[in-house]
C-alpha cells in the first residue's frame, strides 16, 4: 500500500491511523503546488482531485478523502472505532462533522479571498471546537480508547494552534495526550515535523 501525503496536511490523520492500526505501507510525499510526487510523477494520475490524502491499496484500487480512508482503517482495526450497535454510524457522524465543520473552514483560513472571510472562518472554527470541547467525556472523542476520529481531530488542533486560535482546555489536553502517542510521534517524524 502507498499513502500519498503532504507533511502537516490533513493526510497526517490517515498516516497516524495507519500506524495505530499496525498496517504496513509506504508513504509518498506530494507537492500540492505542482501536483507532483517526490519521485516526479503527476499526482493527478493517482488522484484526479489533485489533493491528499490518497491511499493506493495492494490491488491497485485508490481511496481518497479522510472520512473514507479513516473508515477503511477502522474496519481493519476495530479497536480504532467506537463499539456498540451504533458505533460505526457514530464514527461516520464524527468524521463527517470534522470534515465539513472543522476541516472546510480551515481552508478558508489558509486560502482566504479576504480578511472578512478569514475572520468568519476563524469564528466558525472556534464555535465548532467549543462544541466538541463541551462534549468530550473521556480522554478521547469516544471515551477512553483512541480511534481514527481522534487522529483527524488532532490534525485540526495542530492547525488551530498554528493559526493562533484559542483551543478550549479539554481539547488542549486532548492534543497533548494524542501528541504523546508513539504512532503519532512516528508519523510526525516520517513527515519531518518532529
N, CA and C of each residue as an Amber inpcrd file, in Angstrom:
protein
   582
   0.8430000  -1.1850000   0.0000000   0.0000000   0.0000000   0.0000000
   0.8770000   1.2330000   0.0000000   0.3260000   2.2900000  -0.5890000
   1.0240000   3.5730000  -0.5940000   0.0610000   4.6590000  -0.1500000
   0.5000000   5.4460000   0.8350000  -0.2530000   6.5990000   1.2940000
   0.4130000   7.8460000   0.7380000  -0.3370000   8.5810000  -0.0670000
   0.1450000   9.8360000  -0.6280000  -0.2470000  10.9420000   0.3370000
   0.7530000  11.7280000   0.7420000   0.5430000  12.7350000   1.7690000
   1.3540000  13.9830000   1.4970000   1.0010000  15.0320000   2.1940000
   1.7840000  16.2620000   2.2340000   2.0660000  16.5220000   3.7040000
   3.3330000  16.7110000   4.0940000   3.6440000  16.8880000   5.5130000
   2.7940000  17.9730000   6.1770000   2.1680000  17.5880000   7.2920000
   1.3570000  18.5140000   8.0740000  -0.0440000  18.7460000   7.5540000
  -0.3460000  18.2140000   6.3780000  -1.6850000  18.3790000   5.8060000
  -2.6540000  17.4070000   6.4860000  -3.8890000  17.4200000   6.0600000
  -4.9050000  16.5480000   6.6550000  -4.5550000  15.0740000   6.5050000
  -3.7190000  14.7420000   5.5510000  -3.2860000  13.3540000   5.3610000
  -2.5220000  12.8200000   6.5680000  -2.0660000  13.7120000   7.4470000
  -1.4080000  13.2860000   8.6790000  -2.3460000  12.4040000   9.5050000
  -3.6410000  12.6870000   9.4690000  -4.6100000  11.8720000  10.2130000
  -4.5820000  10.4220000   9.7400000  -4.5420000  10.2110000   8.4540000
  -4.5010000   8.8620000   7.8890000  -3.1830000   8.1840000   8.2260000
  -2.1090000   8.9590000   8.1570000  -0.7710000   8.4580000   8.4670000
  -0.7480000   7.9360000   9.9070000  -1.2460000   8.7450000  10.8420000
  -1.3040000   8.3460000  12.2490000  -2.1640000   7.0960000  12.4130000
  -3.3600000   7.1180000  11.8390000  -4.2990000   5.9980000  11.9940000
  -3.7080000   4.7030000  11.4540000  -3.0050000   4.7740000  10.3450000
  -2.4290000   3.5580000   9.7720000  -1.3210000   2.9940000  10.6540000
  -0.5340000   3.8810000  11.2790000   0.4580000   3.4010000  12.2410000
  -0.2280000   2.7960000  13.4580000  -1.2710000   3.4620000  13.9550000
  -2.0130000   2.9380000  15.1110000  -2.5880000   1.5510000  14.8060000
  -3.0200000   1.3490000  13.5840000  -3.6050000   0.0630000  13.1860000
  -2.5500000  -1.0090000  12.9390000  -1.2890000  -0.6000000  12.8650000
  -0.2260000  -1.5660000  12.6030000  -0.1840000  -2.0380000  11.1690000
  -0.6830000  -1.2330000  10.2520000  -0.6920000  -1.6030000   8.8340000
   0.6660000  -1.3340000   8.2020000   1.0620000  -2.1840000   7.2840000
   2.2840000  -1.9670000   6.5370000   2.0000000  -1.1220000   5.3080000
   2.7520000  -0.0460000   5.1260000   2.5240000   0.8420000   3.9850000
   3.7510000   1.6990000   3.7430000   3.8260000   2.2100000   2.5350000
   4.8510000   3.1800000   2.1710000   4.1940000   4.5400000   2.0680000
   4.9790000   5.5890000   2.2360000   4.4610000   6.9490000   2.0590000
   5.1260000   7.5900000   0.8510000   4.3600000   8.4160000   0.1780000
   4.8650000   9.1770000  -0.9600000   4.4330000  10.6210000  -0.7320000
   5.4150000  11.5190000  -0.6730000   5.1060000  12.9320000  -0.4560000
   4.6650000  13.5800000  -1.7540000   3.7010000  14.5020000  -1.5980000
   3.1370000  15.2170000  -2.7390000   3.3180000  16.7130000  -2.5260000
   3.8060000  17.3940000  -3.5510000   3.8570000  18.8580000  -3.5540000
   2.5270000  19.3320000  -4.1160000   1.6870000  19.9040000  -3.2550000
   0.3500000  20.2930000  -3.7110000   0.3750000  21.4700000  -4.6780000
   1.4330000  22.2760000  -4.6270000   1.5450000  23.3900000  -5.5640000
   1.7490000  22.9440000  -6.9950000   2.5850000  21.9250000  -7.1630000
   2.9040000  21.4450000  -8.5140000   2.1210000  20.1830000  -8.8820000
   1.5150000  19.5470000  -7.8740000   0.7840000  18.2790000  -8.0490000
   1.7350000  17.1750000  -8.5170000   2.9850000  17.2570000  -8.0430000
   3.9970000  16.2520000  -8.3770000   4.3700000  15.4760000  -7.1240000
   4.6210000  14.1840000  -7.2930000   5.0850000  13.3660000  -6.1860000
   6.5810000  13.5830000  -6.0020000   7.0850000  13.1320000  -4.8660000
   8.5070000  13.3200000  -4.5870000   9.3980000  12.6190000  -5.6010000
   8.8670000  11.6140000  -6.2870000   9.6530000  10.9350000  -7.3200000
   9.3480000  11.4660000  -8.7260000   8.6540000  12.6230000  -8.8000000
   8.4580000  13.3210000 -10.0650000   7.2250000  12.9640000 -10.8670000
   6.3860000  12.0940000 -10.3540000   5.1840000  11.7040000 -11.0900000
   4.0540000  12.7150000 -10.9230000   3.1340000  12.7060000 -11.8680000
   1.9560000  13.5640000 -11.8380000   0.9440000  12.9640000 -10.8620000
   0.7410000  13.6340000  -9.7400000  -0.1490000  13.1140000  -8.7080000
  -1.5880000  13.0050000  -9.1980000  -1.9890000  13.8260000 -10.1460000
  -3.3740000  13.7480000 -10.6270000  -3.6510000  12.4390000 -11.3700000
  -2.6000000  11.6990000 -11.7050000  -2.7960000  10.3630000 -12.2760000
  -3.2050000   9.3660000 -11.1910000  -2.8570000   9.6690000  -9.9490000
  -3.2690000   8.8480000  -8.8020000  -4.6280000   9.3210000  -8.3020000
  -4.7260000  10.6240000  -8.0320000  -5.9670000  11.2300000  -7.5500000
  -6.2940000  12.4300000  -8.4310000  -7.2220000  12.2800000  -9.3530000
  -7.5710000  13.3760000 -10.2600000  -8.0790000  14.6270000  -9.5380000
  -8.4920000  14.4910000  -8.2730000  -8.9170000  15.6560000  -7.4980000
  -7.7300000  16.5760000  -7.2180000  -6.5230000  16.0060000  -7.2000000
  -5.3150000  16.8000000  -7.0520000  -4.9130000  17.1290000  -5.6320000
  -5.5690000  16.5360000  -4.6360000  -5.1810000  16.8130000  -3.2520000
  -5.0640000  15.5160000  -2.4660000  -4.3490000  15.6180000  -1.3460000
  -4.1490000  14.4770000  -0.4620000  -5.2780000  14.4360000   0.5560000
  -5.5070000  13.2570000   1.1230000  -4.7780000  12.0060000   1.0020000
  -5.2820000  11.1590000  -0.1530000  -4.4430000  10.2180000  -0.5200000
  -4.8410000   9.1450000  -1.4330000  -4.1410000   7.8910000  -0.9390000
  -4.8730000   6.8170000  -0.8980000  -4.3190000   5.5420000  -0.4650000
  -4.4890000   4.5500000  -1.6110000  -3.3700000   4.0520000  -2.1130000
  -3.3990000   3.0370000  -3.1620000  -3.2610000   1.6790000  -2.4770000
  -4.3010000   0.8780000  -2.6080000  -4.3190000  -0.4430000  -1.9890000
  -3.4520000  -1.4170000  -2.7840000  -3.1530000  -2.5340000  -2.1810000
  -2.2840000  -3.5200000  -2.8290000  -2.8330000  -4.0140000  -4.1630000
  -4.1670000  -4.0040000  -4.3180000  -4.7560000  -4.4600000  -5.5790000
  -4.8930000  -3.3360000  -6.6040000  -4.3640000  -2.1340000  -6.2730000
  -4.3750000  -1.0080000  -7.2060000  -5.5480000  -0.0620000  -7.0470000
  -6.5560000  -0.4420000  -6.2750000  -7.6730000   0.4760000  -6.0530000
  -7.1920000   1.6860000  -5.2450000  -7.8330000   2.8260000  -5.4850000
  -7.4420000   4.0610000  -4.8220000  -8.5990000   4.5740000  -3.9800000
  -8.2840000   4.8870000  -2.7310000  -9.2370000   5.5460000  -1.8380000
  -8.7860000   6.9830000  -1.6410000  -9.7440000   7.8970000  -1.6230000
  -9.4440000   9.2920000  -1.3300000 -10.4170000   9.7710000  -0.2510000
 -10.1650000  10.9280000   0.2770000 -10.9690000  11.5820000   1.3300000
 -10.6850000  10.9560000   2.6870000 -10.4320000  11.8220000   3.6500000
 -10.1200000  11.3680000   5.0080000 -11.1990000  10.4600000   5.5780000
 -12.4570000  10.8460000   5.4500000 -13.5320000  10.0500000   6.0440000
 -13.5280000   8.6220000   5.4880000 -13.2830000   8.4720000   4.2080000
 -13.2640000   7.1380000   3.5990000 -12.0460000   6.3400000   4.0470000
 -10.8800000   6.9460000   4.0010000  -9.6590000   6.2310000   4.3720000
  -9.6830000   5.8730000   5.8570000 -10.0870000   6.8150000   6.6950000
 -10.1340000   6.5400000   8.1310000 -11.1600000   5.4550000   8.4530000
 -12.2840000   5.4530000   7.7560000 -13.2750000   4.3850000   7.9430000
 -12.6970000   3.0440000   7.5230000 -11.9830000   3.0290000   6.4160000
 -11.3510000   1.8000000   5.9240000 -10.3530000   1.2770000   6.9610000
  -9.5450000   2.1830000   7.5220000  -8.5760000   1.7700000   8.5480000
  -9.3090000   1.1800000   9.7500000 -10.3840000   1.8410000  10.1820000
 -11.1410000   1.3610000  11.3490000 -11.7600000  -0.0110000  11.0920000
 -12.1150000  -0.3060000   9.8570000 -12.6470000  -1.6330000   9.5460000
 -11.5740000  -2.7050000   9.6830000 -10.3350000  -2.3420000   9.4320000
  -9.2390000  -3.2990000   9.5560000  -8.7240000  -3.3930000  10.9840000
  -8.9560000  -2.3700000  11.7720000  -8.5150000  -2.3430000  13.1760000
  -9.6960000  -1.8560000  14.0170000 -10.6430000  -2.7340000  14.3190000
 -11.8550000  -2.3290000  15.0360000 -11.6070000  -1.6190000  16.3660000
 -10.4280000  -1.8200000  16.9660000 -10.1050000  -1.1130000  18.2120000
 -10.0640000   0.3980000  17.9990000  -9.9720000   0.8460000  16.7530000
  -9.8830000   2.2750000  16.4410000 -11.2350000   2.8970000  16.1170000
 -12.3070000   2.1700000  16.3930000 -13.6750000   2.6630000  16.1630000
 -14.4840000   2.4480000  17.4350000 -15.4910000   3.2720000  17.6530000
 -16.3420000   3.0510000  18.8250000 -17.1250000   1.7560000  18.6790000
 -17.4010000   1.1210000  19.7990000 -18.1550000  -0.1250000  19.7830000
 -19.6460000   0.1270000  19.9100000 -20.3640000  -0.9350000  20.0360000
 -21.8000000  -0.8480000  20.2420000 -22.5870000  -0.8790000  18.9450000
 -23.8820000  -0.9610000  19.1160000 -24.7950000  -1.0820000  17.9790000
 -24.6470000   0.0600000  16.9740000 -24.4640000   1.2720000  17.4770000
 -24.3470000   2.4370000  16.5920000 -22.8990000   2.9050000  16.4190000
 -21.9370000   2.0990000  16.8500000 -20.5380000   2.5120000  16.7910000
 -20.0820000   2.9730000  15.4240000 -20.3450000   2.1850000  14.4100000
 -19.9140000   2.5400000  13.0500000 -20.5840000   3.8290000  12.5860000
 -21.8680000   3.9790000  12.8950000 -22.6020000   5.1810000  12.4910000
 -22.0890000   6.4020000  13.2470000 -21.7930000   6.2370000  14.5350000
 -21.2390000   7.3600000  15.3170000 -19.8830000   7.7850000  14.7650000
 -19.1120000   6.8200000  14.2910000 -17.8280000   7.1550000  13.6840000
 -18.0420000   7.9650000  12.4090000 -18.9320000   7.5190000  11.5560000
 -19.2220000   8.2590000  10.3180000 -19.7130000   9.6690000  10.6540000
 -20.5720000   9.7560000  11.6490000 -21.1030000  11.0500000  12.0810000
 -19.9750000  11.9910000  12.4990000 -19.0430000  11.4950000  13.3170000
 -17.9390000  12.3340000  13.7980000 -16.9820000  12.7010000  12.6670000
 -16.6650000  11.7390000  11.8000000 -15.7690000  12.0450000  10.6790000
 -16.3960000  13.0810000   9.7530000 -17.6960000  12.9870000   9.5240000
 -18.3880000  13.9660000   8.6830000 -18.3560000  15.3490000   9.3330000
 -18.5700000  15.4000000  10.6420000 -18.5360000  16.6740000  11.3550000
 -17.1500000  17.3120000  11.2500000 -16.1160000  16.5300000  11.5160000
 -14.7560000  17.0860000  11.4510000 -14.4390000  17.5470000  10.0340000
 -14.8120000  16.7520000   9.0380000 -14.5030000  17.0950000   7.6430000
 -15.2190000  18.3590000   7.1810000 -16.4970000  18.4650000   7.5200000
 -17.2820000  19.5800000   6.9820000 -17.2930000  20.8070000   7.8780000
 -17.3210000  20.6070000   9.1790000 -17.4800000  21.7240000  10.1000000
 -16.1710000  22.2700000  10.6420000 -15.1020000  21.4950000  10.5750000
 -13.7870000  21.9720000  11.0220000 -12.8030000  22.0870000   9.8600000
 -12.6020000  20.9970000   9.1610000 -11.6150000  20.9840000   8.0860000
 -11.9240000  22.0450000   7.0270000 -13.1420000  22.0810000   6.5640000
 -13.5180000  23.0010000   5.4880000 -13.2640000  24.4690000   5.8560000
 -13.6710000  24.9420000   7.0570000 -13.3730000  26.3340000   7.3990000
 -11.8780000  26.6440000   7.4770000 -11.0590000  25.6600000   7.8250000
  -9.6180000  25.9070000   7.8440000  -9.1090000  26.2770000   6.4550000
  -9.6790000  25.6890000   5.4320000  -9.2690000  26.0210000   4.0590000
  -9.4710000  27.5130000   3.8150000 -10.5670000  28.0650000   4.3510000
 -10.8380000  29.5000000   4.1880000  -9.8540000  30.3530000   4.9860000
  -9.2360000  29.7830000   6.0150000  -8.1960000  30.4990000   6.7600000
  -6.8610000  30.4650000   6.0140000  -6.5540000  29.3220000   5.4150000
  -5.2810000  29.1690000   4.7210000  -5.2730000  29.8480000   3.3530000
  -6.4270000  29.8780000   2.6960000  -6.5260000  30.4550000   1.3520000
  -7.7230000  31.4070000   1.2650000  -7.7340000  32.4670000   2.0830000
  -8.9000000  33.3640000   2.0910000  -8.9360000  34.2740000   0.8670000
 -10.1360000  34.6990000   0.5310000 -10.2800000  35.6960000  -0.5290000
 -10.1760000  37.1040000   0.0510000 -10.2100000  37.1910000   1.3770000
 -10.0760000  38.4860000   2.0450000 -10.0870000  38.3120000   3.5510000
  -9.8150000  39.4250000   4.2500000  -9.7620000  39.3770000   5.7100000
 -11.0970000  39.0050000   6.3390000 -12.1980000  39.4850000   5.7770000
 -13.5200000  39.1960000   6.3370000 -13.8060000  37.6920000   6.2690000
 -13.4590000  37.0680000   5.1560000 -13.6810000  35.6240000   5.0230000
 -12.8290000  34.8600000   6.0340000 -11.5780000  35.2690000   6.1920000
 -10.6890000  34.5970000   7.1350000 -11.2140000  34.7450000   8.5620000
 -11.6670000  35.9220000   8.9180000 -12.1760000  36.1410000  10.2780000
 -13.4580000  35.3470000  10.5230000 -14.3170000  35.2770000   9.5280000
 -15.5540000  34.4900000   9.6610000 -15.2250000  33.0140000   9.8520000
 -14.2420000  32.5150000   9.1280000 -13.8430000  31.1150000   9.2530000
 -13.2510000  30.8510000  10.6320000 -12.4420000  31.7690000  11.1270000
 -11.8510000  31.6150000  12.4670000 -12.9520000  31.5350000  13.5280000
 -13.9880000  32.3280000  13.3580000 -15.0990000  32.3210000  14.3070000
 -15.8270000  30.9750000  14.2750000 -16.0860000  30.4710000  13.0790000
 -16.7590000  29.1740000  12.9330000 -15.9190000  28.0710000  13.5720000
 -14.6260000  28.0800000  13.3170000 -13.7420000  27.0620000  13.8970000
 -13.8100000  27.1140000  15.4210000 -13.7690000  28.3130000  15.9690000
 -13.8640000  28.4600000  17.4210000 -15.1600000  27.8890000  17.9790000
 -16.2650000  28.1400000  17.2980000 -17.5580000  27.6020000  17.7350000
 -17.5660000  26.0770000  17.6730000 -17.0270000  25.5210000  16.6030000
 -17.0280000  24.0690000  16.4350000 -16.1130000  23.3890000  17.4560000
 -14.9750000  24.0160000  17.7330000 -14.0980000  23.4560000  18.7620000
 -14.7850000  23.5150000  20.1250000 -15.5060000  24.5970000  20.3840000
 -16.2710000  24.7120000  21.6240000 -17.3170000  23.6140000  21.7460000
 -17.9720000  23.3320000  20.6410000 -18.9760000  22.2590000  20.6180000
 -18.3500000  20.9330000  21.0290000 -17.1930000  20.5990000  20.4370000
 -16.5240000  19.3360000  20.7660000 -16.0070000  19.3400000  22.1970000
 -15.4710000  20.4630000  22.6350000 -14.9400000  20.5530000  23.9960000
 -16.0190000  20.2910000  25.0300000 -17.2090000  20.7890000  24.7910000
 -18.3160000  20.6030000  25.7350000 -18.7710000  19.1470000  25.7950000
 -18.4860000  18.3780000  24.7870000 -18.9690000  17.0020000  24.7180000
 -17.8920000  15.9530000  24.9930000 -16.6730000  16.3820000  25.1830000
 -15.5860000  15.4360000  25.4460000 -15.8060000  14.8180000  26.8340000
 -16.0250000  13.5260000  26.8800000 -16.3670000  12.8440000  28.1260000
 -15.3300000  11.8010000  28.5480000 -14.1620000  11.9070000  28.0330000
 -13.0990000  10.9640000  28.3690000 -11.8110000  11.4870000  27.7790000
 -10.8270000  10.6350000  27.7090000  -9.5490000  11.0590000  27.1360000
  -9.6350000  11.2940000  25.6400000 -10.6080000  10.6230000  24.9760000
 -10.7140000  10.7110000  23.5310000 -12.1600000  10.9550000  23.1220000
 -12.4300000  11.1370000  21.8650000 -13.7680000  11.5030000  21.3970000
 -14.8400000  10.5000000  21.7970000 -14.4810000   9.2190000  21.8160000
 -15.4730000   8.2000000  22.1530000 -15.1790000   7.5300000  23.4880000
 -14.5180000   8.2430000  24.3920000 -14.2730000   7.6980000  25.7210000
 -12.8060000   7.4760000  26.0060000 -12.4780000   6.2890000  26.4800000
 -11.1140000   6.0200000  26.9430000 -10.1970000   5.4250000  25.8770000
 -10.7440000   5.0590000  24.7250000  -9.9320000   4.4180000  23.6800000
  -9.6870000   5.3760000  22.5080000  -8.4380000   5.4310000  22.0680000
  -8.0660000   6.2260000  20.9030000  -8.6840000   5.6120000  19.6510000
  -9.1320000   6.4700000  18.7280000  -9.6920000   5.9920000  17.4710000
  -9.2950000   6.8640000  16.3040000  -9.7140000   6.4560000  15.1190000
  -9.3430000   7.1780000  13.9010000  -9.8630000   8.6160000  13.8980000
 -11.0220000   8.8640000  14.4910000 -11.5500000  10.2340000  14.5390000
 -10.6590000  11.1350000  15.3870000 -10.0210000  10.5550000  16.4030000
  -9.0940000  11.3230000  17.2340000  -7.8870000  11.7840000  16.4200000
  -7.4370000  10.9430000  15.5120000  -6.3150000  11.3240000  14.6510000
  -6.6800000  12.5310000  13.7980000  -7.9040000  12.5410000  13.2830000
  -8.3640000  13.6540000  12.4360000  -8.5040000  14.9320000  13.2700000
  -9.1030000  14.8250000  14.4470000  -9.2390000  15.9990000  15.3050000
  -7.8700000  16.5290000  15.7110000  -6.9240000  15.6460000  15.9720000
  -5.5730000  16.0560000  16.3330000  -4.9780000  16.9850000  15.2700000
  -5.1390000  16.6380000  14.0060000  -4.6010000  17.4770000  12.9270000
  -5.2850000  18.8460000  12.9370000  -6.5870000  18.8670000  13.1540000
  -7.3070000  20.1440000  13.1880000  -6.8160000  21.0130000  14.3500000
  -6.5030000  20.4030000  15.4760000  -5.9970000  21.1550000  16.6230000
  -4.5890000  21.6790000  16.3620000  -3.7850000  20.9120000  15.6520000
  -2.4500000  21.4060000  15.2500000  -2.5960000  22.6510000  14.3710000
  -3.5460000  22.5840000  13.4470000  -3.7770000  23.7340000  12.5770000
  -4.2660000  24.9350000  13.3790000  -5.1570000  24.7060000  14.3330000
  -5.6740000  25.8050000  15.1600000  -4.5210000  26.4800000  15.8980000
  -3.6610000  25.6890000  16.4840000  -2.5090000  26.2420000  17.1900000
  -1.6170000  27.0220000  16.2230000  -1.4140000  26.4810000  15.0310000
  -0.5720000  27.1320000  14.0280000  -1.1300000  28.5130000  13.6490000
  -2.4680000  28.6310000  13.6460000  -3.1150000  29.8970000  13.2990000
  -3.3170000  30.8140000  14.5010000  -2.8770000  30.3700000  15.6740000
  -3.0200000  31.1830000  16.8730000  -4.4330000  31.2360000  17.4220000
  -5.2430000  30.2350000  17.1000000  -6.6180000  30.1870000  17.6000000
  -6.6360000  29.6350000  19.0320000  -7.5910000  30.0920000  19.8180000
  -7.7680000  29.5520000  21.1590000  -8.3590000  28.1550000  21.0580000
  -7.7530000  27.2380000  21.7730000  -8.2530000  25.8660000  21.8370000
  -8.7880000  25.6630000  23.2490000 -10.0830000  25.3510000  23.3810000
 -10.6550000  25.1450000  24.7160000  -9.8850000  24.0710000  25.4930000
  -9.7560000  24.2870000  26.8010000  -8.9160000  23.4260000  27.6410000
  -9.1280000  21.9300000  27.4820000 -10.2940000  21.3980000  27.4710000
 -10.3380000  19.9370000  27.3300000  -9.6660000  19.4640000  26.0400000
  -9.7280000  20.2810000  24.9880000  -9.1210000  19.8840000  23.7190000
  -7.6120000  20.1180000  23.7100000  -7.1490000  21.1090000  24.4670000
  -5.7040000  21.3290000  24.5700000  -5.0490000  20.1230000  25.2500000
  -5.6710000  19.6240000  26.3160000  -5.1530000  18.4320000  26.9970000
  -5.2570000  17.2100000  26.0810000  -6.3500000  17.1220000  25.3230000
  -6.5370000  16.0430000  24.3520000  -5.3780000  16.0500000  23.3550000
  -5.0520000  17.2250000  22.8230000  -3.9740000  17.3230000  21.8400000
  -2.6570000  16.8390000  22.4310000  -2.3850000  17.1980000  23.6760000
  -1.1530000  16.7380000  24.3290000  -1.1310000  15.2220000  24.4640000
  -2.2700000  14.6370000  24.8780000  -2.3420000  13.1700000  25.0160000
  -2.0890000  12.4820000  23.6770000  -2.7450000  12.9880000  22.6510000
  -2.5970000  12.3650000  21.3290000  -1.1770000  12.5530000  20.8220000
  -0.6360000  13.7250000  20.9920000   0.7140000  14.0140000  20.5100000
   1.7570000  13.0740000  21.1110000   1.5350000  12.6280000  22.3330000
   2.4960000  11.7640000  23.0260000   2.4300000  10.3110000  22.5650000
   1.4260000   9.9430000  21.8010000   1.2810000   8.5450000  21.3810000
   2.4250000   8.1410000  20.4360000   2.9790000   6.9520000  20.6000000
   4.0900000   6.5170000  19.7420000   3.7590000   6.5690000  18.2460000
   2.5580000   6.1870000  17.8520000   2.1950000   6.2090000  16.4250000
   2.1630000   7.6350000  15.8900000   1.7500000   8.5670000  16.7270000
   1.7120000   9.9790000  16.3160000   3.1410000  10.4870000  16.1480000
   3.9830000  10.1910000  17.1170000   5.3820000  10.6180000  17.0270000
   6.0650000  10.0040000  15.8040000   5.7390000   8.7560000  15.5090000
   6.3150000   8.0980000  14.3390000   5.8810000   8.8040000  13.0570000
   4.6020000   9.1110000  12.9370000   4.1050000   9.8050000  11.7380000
   4.7140000  11.1960000  11.6230000   4.8080000  11.9070000  12.7320000
   5.4150000  13.2510000  12.7080000   6.8680000  13.1870000  12.2580000
   7.6000000  12.1950000  12.7540000   8.9940000  12.0330000  12.3220000
   9.0710000  11.7260000  10.8280000   8.2110000  10.8100000  10.3620000
   8.2190000  10.4570000   8.9350000   7.9500000  11.6670000   8.0570000
   7.1350000  12.5940000   8.5600000   6.7810000  13.7760000   7.7690000
   7.7220000  14.9420000   8.0080000   8.7470000  14.7400000   8.8470000
   9.7030000  15.7980000   9.1260000   9.1440000  16.8840000  10.0220000
   8.1940000  16.5380000  10.8700000   7.5140000  17.5250000  11.7170000
   7.9010000  17.3920000  13.1900000   8.7580000  16.4400000  13.4980000
   9.2000000  16.2560000  14.9000000  10.6930000  16.0180000  14.9380000
